[in-house]
Amino acid sequence: MLVLIFDDNLLTSASLLTQLQSAGHEAISASTVAEARRAVPRRPDAILINLMASSFEPPALIQQLLKEPAMHGAQVIGFCGHLDELRKTSALKAGCHHIISNAQAHKQLAVTLKGLGLGT
């Protein structure tokens, strides 16, 4: 499975990449859609977005990604604190397919993705 990660925190991105790679998945981190277009070898199966990012607007990014032909069909998964209803609602309205908690993203990402029907 190929997962594209959008997160403006380098430590978090590195942790997510390591988790996914340790579970046998391909993972690529990007900070812009243009960077993702250049870096991603094929359509990702999942796109993981930090909904708490401050260097980009997650809802706008979600909408832009869903319009990208190279990203068509990928499942968009946002993550944030479990009490942050405004960010969750905004992401879902923008077209996000799933919202997971920070704990699910940071401690059991591969298991969580499998539970969503992604990965093996």
Protein Blocks (a to p, Z undefined) as FASTA:
>chain_A
ZZddddfbfklmmmmmmmmmmnopacdddfbfklmmmmmmbdcfbdcddfkbckbcfklm
mmmmmmpmklgoiacdddddfklmmlmmmmmmnopabdcdfklmmmmmmmmmmmnopaZZ
